[in-house]
Amino acid sequence: MKVVFMGTPDFAVPTLLKIIDEGHEVIGVITQPDKARGRGKSIQFPAVKEKALAHHIPVYQPVRVRTPEFIKKLKEMAPEVIVVVAFGQILPEEILTLPKYGCINVHASLLPKYRGAAPIQWAIINGESKTGVTTMYMDAGLDTGDMILKAQMNIDENETGGSLHDKLSILGADLLIETLKKLEDHTAKRIPQDAAGAGEYASMLKKSMGKIDFTRSALSIERLIRGLNPWPSAYTTLNGKTLKIWKATVIHKHYEGSYGEIVDITKDTIIVKALDGALAIEMLQLEGKKCMDTNAFLRGSNLQKGLILE
């Protein structure tokens, strides 16, 4: 099958590689423009571009895919199907209706739940026990197209946004290959989404989301920490410096004191009071320092009980 692949970040890479390995003809890869990153503002390629160039696949990086010039180029390429995985731009109707088999999207949730930009992280933050991936025919709406296939998996109790991202990227690659086979043999179904089951919209992540509010339940804070690991990360403030929390455990015990107060310190943990119970911080990163376990952090500090994390 002649495939145009649209994708940008690491999540899209396994699907691209799987399409190549399965013998499909990837006639072009469309990805977002290169960006300057880091202190030196060095130009970095999107993850998908790096893999495409390594496989000698033509790469196109339009600032906007809806320009007449780019749509003309896409028509000249004449793909049988366009596969879209975390591309980052909305496709106009003229592109959606261009390929013989349509534009097929791999979305990291069990649609219609968690439509939107960050379904992986929100599933953890909201305490879901299961998640998965869905392939669907794209339409003019945001993640509202008819579904084709789903694959489900359990969310481990220690799952982070990063670990779940990696698992779902592999699951999505396998599901897309199965979807392409069904498209080719004309057995792919169109399953309309039930809008009533859509639930919460998985809005884009922002750094400000990571600010920990210790007046919330310990369980909700622990989920926030895991969901925002590795980006944008959950954080608080210790003596005027940003303190990122990378791992914590819920303690079901009542402590006297204020919310956010360090109520106990053990060899390996810093225990902080929350709305109900407390959090035992096990891995952290103080501003200007490397990430470390709490045991190592405590050996290099004179932290005392009674301090308030804000």
N, C-alpha and C positions, 0 to 999 in steps of 0.2 A: 504494500500500500504506500502511495506517495504521501508523506507526512510533512506538514509544516508544524514545528514545535514552538510554542510561545511560553516562556518561563524565565525566571530571573534568579531567585536565591537557591541556597543549598537544597531546600525541600524539593525542588523540581529536578535536580540532577539524577536521582535514581530512575525516574520515569524516562528521561531522555536516554540514558544508557541502556535501559531495558528495551526500549523501542529499537535502538541500534542493534543490540544483541539478538533480537528476535528476527532480524533480517528485513525490517521495513526500510524503505528508502526515505531518509530524512533529507528533504530537498532544501531546507532552510531552517534556521533558528532565529527567532525574533526575541530580543531581550531588551531590557532597559539600557539607557546610555551609561557609559562608564562614569564613575564618581571619584572625586578627590576625597581621600580619607586619611585620618591620623594627623598627628602634629605637623608632619612634613607635607601634608596635602598631596601625597603621591596618588597617581591615578591607579585605580583598581578595577579589574574587569568583574562583571557579575559572574557568579559561580557557573552558571549555565554557559556563558560565552567561553570560558576556559575549556570546558569539556567539549564543546562544539568545535573549537579550533583544533583541539588535540585529535579530533576525528575528521578533520579537513572538511567540515560542513560550513557552507556560507552563513555568515552571521549578519543580521540587520538590526540596527538600534535606533529606530525612529523615536523622536521626542514625542510624537503623537501618531498613533496608527491610523487615525481617521482622516489624514490628509489625502487629497486626490492622488498625489504622487505615489504614496505608499500603497494605497489600495490598487492602483494600476499595476505596481510591481507584483503584488500578491496575486492578482489575476493572471499575470504572465507566468507565474510559477505553477499555477493550476494544481493546487493540492487536492487530493481526494478527501483528506480529513485534516483539520487543524486541532492539535492537542494543546490545551491551555492548562498550565500548572503554576499558580502563584506568579502570574505575569506582572500585574501591577497597573494595567490600564483597562478601561472599559472598551469593549469592542462594539463598533457601530453595526447596524443592521446589514449594511452592505457586505461586511466581512462575515457575519454570522450565517448568511445565506449563500456564501460563495462555494464552499466545498460540497462535493457529492454526498458525503456522510455527515456533514455538519461540523460544528465546533464542539469538541468534547472536553469538558472540564473535570479535573480531579480535585475534589474538595475534601478537606480534612475534618469532616464531621459526618454524623449520620443524619443527613438532611431529612426533614426540613429544620432540625435543630441546629443552632449555631451557624446560621448564615452570617457572612461577614469576614473581616480580615484576620481575626485571631481566634479561630475555633479551638485550636489546640490548648492554648493557655487558659481560655475561659472555661473549658471543660474541667480542668484541674481546680481552678479557683472556685468554681461552683460545686465542687465535690461530687462530680459524676463518677459512677462506678464503671461505665462503659463508654466507649467512643468508637470511631472507625473512619472509613473513607467512603465517599460516594462518587460515582461517575455520572455525569448528566449531560444532556444536550443544553448548550447555552442559549439563553434568550436575552431579551433586552433588559430584564430585571437583574438584581444582584443576587446570584445563587438561587434563582427561582425556577430554573428550567426543569424539564421532565427528567426524572432519574432513570438510570439504566441498571446499574449494579451497586451493591453495598458490600462492605466487608467490615466485620465488627471485631473489637478486641477489648479486653479488660484493662482498666487503669490500675496499675499497682499502687499500693498505699504510699510508696516512697517515690512515685513518679514525679519527674520535673518537666517543665516545659521543653527543655532540651532533649531529654531521653524519649519523651513521647513524640516529639518532632521527628526524631530519627526512625522510630518504629513505624510511624504512619507514612513516612516518605517511602519506605520499602513496601509497605502494604499497598499503598496507592499505585506504585509502579506495577506490581503484579495484577492489580485489579484493572488497570488500564489495558494491559495486554489481553486479558480476558475479554474486555469490552471491545477492543479492536477486532478480535476473532468473531464476536457476535455481529458486529457491524458488517464484516465481510460476508458472512454466511446468512445475513438477513434475519437473524434471530434476536437481535437487540430489541428489547421492549421499551416503550415509553410509559413511565409511571409518573403521573402528575403528583406534585407535592401538595400535601394537605397544609394549607396556610395556618390552620388552627393549631397545628403541632409545632409551629416554628419556634415558639418560646423566645428566649433572650437573643438579641442580636449580638454577635461577637465583634464588638467595636475594636478599632485599631488600638494597640497598646501605646501608652504614653509614659514617660519617665515619672510623671507626677503620681501615677497609679501606685508606685512602689512605696510611697510614704506610709509607714506602719502607724495605725491608730490603735493604741493599746486599750482603748475603751471598747473595742470589738472583742468577740469571743476568741479564745486561744486557737480553737480549731480553724476559724476563718482566716486568722493571721497565718497559721501554718500552711494552709492551702495557698494563700497569696504568695508566700515565700517560695513554694515549689513551682507554682504556675509561672512566676516571673523570673525563674532561673533558667537560662543565663541572662536574659534581657527582658525588661529593663532593670531587673533586680529589685528586691524589697530592701528598704533601708530605714534607719532611724538616725538619731544624733546623739553622740556621746561626747560630753565636754566640748561642744561646739564643732565637732568634726563628724562628717558623715560616716556612719557605720552600716555597711551592707551585711545583711543576714542571709547566709547561703543555706543553712540547714538548722532546723529546730524541731523539738518534740513537744507535744502537748502533755502537760502535767495536770491531772484531774485532782487538784488539791487547793483548798482555800488558803490564801495568804493575806495577812494584814498589810496595809500600805496603800500607796497610790498606784494608779494605773501607769505602767511603764517603769515602775520602780524595780531596781535590782534587789530582790528579796532574799536571795541566797546565792552562794558561789561554791561549786564543788570542784574537784580536781579537773573535770572535763567539761563542765557546763556553767553557763551564767543563767540564772533563773529570774525571769522577768514577769511581774504580775500583769495579767490581762483581765478582761471583764469577768470571765469565769475560769478559775484556775490560773495556769501560768504557762510560759514557754521556756523550755530548756534549750538555750542556744548552743549548738554544737560546732558550727562552722561560721566564720565571720571574716570581715575585711574592713579594717579601719582605713580611713582616707589617707592615701599616700603609702599604704602598705600592701603586701601581697595577701591573698586569701589564705587562711590557715585554720586549723582546728582550734577549738577554744582552749585546749590544754596548752598549746604552744603560745597562744595569745596571753594567757594568764601568767606564764613564766616570765614574760617580758613586760608586765605591767603591775601596778599596785592597786588594781581596781578594788573598790570597797562596796559593801552592801549599802543601800540607801540612796545611791545615785539614781537619777531619773533619766530614762531614755525618752527623747522627745521627737 
